[in-house]
Amino acid sequence: MRMLSLLTFLFCFVACTKEEVAPPSPITTQPNVEADTTLSYLALGDSYTIGTSVAAEERWPNQLAQALLEKESIRLEPLEIVARNGWRTDNLSNALHASDPGTDWQLVSLLIGVNDQYQGFNVDGYRSRFRALLESAIRYAGGDTSSVFVVSIPDYAYTPFGGGGAQVSADIDAFNAAAEAISISLGVPFYDIVAISREGLKTPALVAEDDLHPSGLQYRRWVDEVLLDQVAQQIRQDP
């Protein structure tokens, strides 16, 4: 069982050590629900954004889109995801250079870094690569920082595989501190979901069946407790 868990973990985190360029994944919300605002949305990231081990409708960008539609009459359409299981910051950057998303997105999110941490890259290198990615995200939003947001890296130490490893948590804190500082310096909101992810060992339902990634329930809590109100406020703010 220990060897099986190791193989599962390596597959989930390192599946993309070779360069893989994935086309954007188009997602649409329910067409029969009335909305007073419609925005295009581009979600950039890694396994946490593409929703490894959960159904497409359980990914947090999809759940955010559904909640905004149902509770705020805001439709995110088209919703495109550029993310892949195992991607580091450089993998995401290479994919975006290979297929530029354009500069007319009305909402852009970024969540990236866990694979940099897991594969032993230091936080200084992450800092420079993350800044470049966030600057790209701002460009995709037409230069409007109020249309961009960053989501923190969840702490995989609080999963059955991670087993509460203190060093992993310390590393995740350091990477998130770097991402938050860069976000603030560029005028981009930083939304912290780490506390929710750290309930994974005491609440097993928050972890997917692979014993590593968040479950759809955890992603729903990200949306309900952190993202929904703040993203809606971003969208509704006066110009």
N, C-alpha and C positions, 0 to 999 in steps of 0.2 A: 504493500500500500504506500509506503514511504517513497519508493521509486516511482510509482504511478503519479503521486502528487507532484513530484519534482518534474516529471515529464510534462504534466499538464501545465505547470507554472511556466516552464521554459517555452512551451508552445504559445501560451497566452502573451508572454512579454517579449519574446525574441523572434516571433514568427516573421518579422520583417527586417531581419538584419541585411538582407539584400534589398536593393532599392526597388520599391514597388510604387507605382503611380496609379492611384485609383481615380476614376472619374467621379465628379460629384454625384451624390445620391439624392435624386429628387424625391421629396415627400410633400404631399398635399394634405391639407386639413379638410374637415367635413364641408362640402360645398353647400349644404342645405341649412347651415347656421348663419343667421344674419350677422354682419359685422359693420361697424361704422368706420373702421380703419383697416387698411390692408397694407402690409409691409413685406418686402422680400427679406429673407433671413438666411445668412450663411454661417454655419457652425463648423469651426475648425478644431481639430484635436487628434485624439488617439483612441484607444479601446474604450475609454470612458464616454466618449462622445458618440462613437459608432454603436455602443451598447453591446459589447461582447457578452455572450451568454444570456441575453434577454431578447425578447421579441422586438421587432422594429417599433411597434407602438409604445413600448416601454422605455425606449431611449429617453434621456432627459430632454433633449431638444424637442422631440415629438410630444412629450407630456407637457412641456412648457407651451408649445403651440396650442395644444388642445385646451389647456387651462386658460390661456389668454383669450381664446375664442369664446369659451363657455362663460367665463366670469368677467371679462373686460370688453367683449365685443371687438377684439383685435385679432385679425386674421394674419398669420404668417404664411405667405404664399407668393412665390415658391419658397420652399424650405429646402436648402441643399446642405448636405453634410460632406465635408472633405476630411476624412479621418480613417484610420486603419489600425487594427489591432497590432500592437508592437511598435508603433511609430515613436521615434524620438523627435526632438525639435528639428534636427537636420532632415529627417525623412519627410516631415510635413513641409518644410521649406522647399525641398526638391520637388515635391508633388505640385506645390503652388507655382513654382517657376516653370514647370513643364506644361501646366494648364492654368493660365492666369484667370481667376474668376471674374475680373472686371472691377470697375470702380463705382458701380451704381447700386450697391446693396444698402438697404435701409436699416438693417440690424446685423451685426456681426459679433460672434462670440469666439473666445479662445480658451481652451483648457489643454495644456500640454506640459509634460515634464517627467512623468513617472518613470518612463523608460530610460531617460537620461540618468536619473537617480539609480535605478536598478542595475544598469549596465556600467556603473562606476564612473560616470562623467562628473567632474567637479562642478560646484555651484557657480564658479566664476565663468566657466565656459557656457553653462546654461544661461547665465544672466545676459550675455551678449547675444546669444541665439534667440532667446525669448524676446529681447527688445526688438530685434529685427523682425520677428514674426508679428509682434504687436503693432509695430509701425506699418507692416504690410496690411494688417487687419484694418487699421485706420484708413489706409489708402483705399481698400476695398469698399469702405463706407463713405467714399468721396471726401475724405479728410475730416469727417465729423466725429470727434471723439465721443460725443454724447450718444452716438448710435452704436458704440462698441462696449462690450463688457467682457471681463475675465472671470473665470470660475477657478477656484483653488483646486489643487491636486488632492484627492482623497487619500487617506492613510491606510494603505493595504496591510499594515502591521496588525490591524484589528480585523483580521479575517482568520479562518481556520488555518490557512497556509502560513500567513504571516506570524501567527501565534503571539501577537503583542510585542514583537521585537523592538526594544527601546531605541536601537540605533537607526532602524528604519524610520521610526517616528521623528527622531531628531533630524534626520536627513530631509524628510518631507517638510518639516517646519522650516528648515533652511531654504529649501527650494521655493516654498510658498512665500517666505519673507522677501526673497529676491523678486519674485513675480509681482507681489503686492507693491513693493517700492517702485518698480518700473512702471506699473500701471498708474500709480499716483502721480509719478513724475510726468507722465504723458497725458494726464487728465482723464483717465479711463477708470470706470468703477470696477472694483475688485470684490467679488462675492464669495464668501468663505463658507464652505460646506464641510470643513474638516470635522467639526464637532459631531455632526451626524454620522460621518463615516466611522468615527471612533466608538460607536455603539454596536459595531458589527459582531463582537464576540459575545456580548451579553444579550443581543437580539439577533439570533441566527437568520431570521427572515429578511434581514437587511443585506444578506450576502447571497449572490447567485449560486446555482448548483455546482459551479466549478470551484467553490470554496475560496474564490479570490476576488472576483469583480462584484460591484454593487448589483443588487437585485432591482427589479422594477419598482418594488416598494421603496427601496432607498432613494432611487431617482425621483419618485413621487414626493418624498419628503424634501429633497433638494428644492423641488419646484414649489411645494406648498409653504415651506417654512422660510425659504431664503429668496428664491428667484422671482416668483410670480409678482409680488407687490412691487419689488424694486425695478424689475424690468418694465412693468406696466407704467410706473412713475417716469422712468426714462423716456418711454414712448410718448407719454401724455404731456411731458414738460413743455412749457411755452418756448417758442423759438427765440 
